[in-house]
């Protein structure tokens, strides 16, 4: 198992994690993203994007049903469910690979695996003016580097 130090470690390759890689890299920080499944997360791969394909088909069926209101004659609509699912899969199939290319272009290290943050506990107290007085300075905290462990391959 190897150990590397990064300025920023992102847990999860979903929309939020991918979104923060650009500003972090533009700031000159080294970035690692740890993802246990496919890049993009739930929304583009299993949630939002696939759902929109199905909802659009439902809307189209509804519009066909309502055509007669506008004096348009059409036959009864028939949904080809396997073909619709094939279309849905075709629309999303390249998302993880496209995101992987984007991360490579940004020079973000994408690590396949699970991760958790572990940090020292720091005490904090409030002064009479209610301003926090932490036991560690910003400089001390900036020295604490996140370490990722790549799985043995």
C-alpha positions in Angstrom: 0.0 0.0 0.0 1.4 3.4 -0.9 0.9 6.6 1.0 0.8 10.1 -0.7 0.2 13.6 0.6 -2.2 16.0 -1.0 -3.3 19.5 -0.2 -7.0 18.5 -0.8 -8.6 15.1 -0.5 -12.1 14.8 -1.8 -14.3 11.9 -0.7 -16.6 11.0 -3.5 -16.6 11.7 -7.2 -20.1 13.2 -7.3 -21.2 16.7 -8.5 -19.9 18.5 -5.4 -16.5 16.8 -5.4 -15.9 17.3 -9.1 -17.0 20.9 -8.8 -14.4 21.7 -6.2 -11.5 20.3 -8.2 -11.4 23.2 -10.6 -10.9 26.0 -8.0 -8.6 23.8 -6.0 -6.3 23.1 -8.9 -6.4 26.7 -10.1 -5.2 27.7 -6.6 -2.2 25.5 -7.2 -3.2 22.8 -4.7 -2.6 19.1 -5.3 -5.9 17.2 -5.3 -6.9 13.6 -4.8 -10.4 12.3 -5.3 -11.4 9.0 -3.7 -14.4 7.3 -5.3 -15.7 3.8 -4.5 -18.0 3.5 -7.6 -18.2 5.5 -10.8 -17.3 9.1 -11.3 -20.3 11.4 -11.4 -22.1 9.8 -8.4 -25.8 9.1 -8.2 -27.2 12.1 -10.2 -25.8 11.5 -13.7 -25.4 7.7 -13.4 -28.5 6.4 -11.6 -30.6 9.4 -10.5 -31.3 12.8 -12.1 -30.2 12.2 -15.7 -31.7 8.7 -16.2 -34.9 9.9 -14.5 -35.2 12.8 -17.0 -35.1 10.4 -19.9 -38.0 8.4 -18.4 -40.0 11.6 -17.4 -39.5 13.0 -21.0 -41.0 9.8 -22.4 -44.0 10.1 -20.0 -44.5 13.7 -21.1 -44.4 12.7 -24.7 -47.1 10.0 -24.1 -49.2 12.5 -22.3 -48.9 15.0 -25.2 -50.0 12.3 -27.7 -53.0 11.5 -25.5 -53.9 15.2 -25.5 -53.5 15.7 -29.3 -57.2 15.3 -30.0 -57.9 18.5 -27.9 -56.0 20.3 -30.6 -57.9 18.5 -33.4 -54.9 16.3 -34.2 -55.7 12.7 -35.0 -53.1 10.1 -34.0 -53.1 6.4 -33.3 -52.7 5.0 -29.8 -49.2 5.4 -28.5 -47.2 2.4 -27.5 -44.2 2.5 -25.3 -41.3 0.2 -26.1 -39.9 -0.1 -22.6 -36.7 -2.1 -23.5 -35.9 0.5 -26.2 -36.5 3.4 -23.8 -34.2 1.8 -21.2 -31.6 1.2 -23.9 -31.8 4.9 -24.9 -31.4 5.9 -21.2 -28.3 3.6 -20.8 -26.9 5.0 -24.1 -27.2 8.6 -22.9 -25.4 8.0 -19.6 -22.8 5.4 -20.6 -20.0 7.8 -21.3 -20.4 10.0 -18.3 -17.8 8.3 -16.0 -15.2 8.1 -18.7 -15.8 11.7 -19.7 -15.4 12.8 -16.1 -12.2 10.7 -15.7 -10.7 12.5 -18.7 -11.7 15.8 -17.2 -10.0 14.9 -13.9 -6.9 13.8 -15.7 -6.8 17.1 -17.6 -7.1 18.9 -14.3 -4.3 16.7 -12.9 -6.5 15.3 -10.2 -5.5 11.9 -8.8 -8.6 9.7 -8.9 -8.2 6.8 -6.4 -10.7 3.9 -6.6 -11.6 2.9 -3.1 -13.2 3.9 0.2 -11.9 6.5 2.5 -12.7 8.3 5.8 -11.1 11.4 7.4 -9.3 10.9 10.7 -8.0 13.9 12.5 -6.7 14.9 15.9 -9.3 16.4 18.2 -8.7 20.0 19.0 -10.3 21.8 21.9 -11.9 25.2 21.5 -13.2 27.6 24.0 -15.1 30.9 23.8 -13.8 34.1 25.5 -16.0 36.6 27.2 -16.5 38.3 23.8 -17.7 35.0 22.4 -14.8 34.8 20.0 -13.4 31.3 19.6 -10.0 30.7 21.1 -8.8 27.4 19.5 -5.8 25.5 20.8 -4.2 25.3 17.4 -3.3 28.0 15.0 -4.3 28.1 11.3 -0.6 27.4 10.5 -0.7 24.3 12.7 -3.8 23.1 11.0 -2.4 23.7 7.5 0.4 21.4 8.4 -2.0 18.5 9.0 -2.0 16.8 5.6 -4.6 14.4 4.4 -3.1 11.1 3.4 -4.7 8.6 1.0 -4.0 5.0 0.7 -4.2 3.4 -2.7 -5.4 -0.2 -2.6 -2.9 -2.9 -3.5 -3.3 -3.8 -7.2 
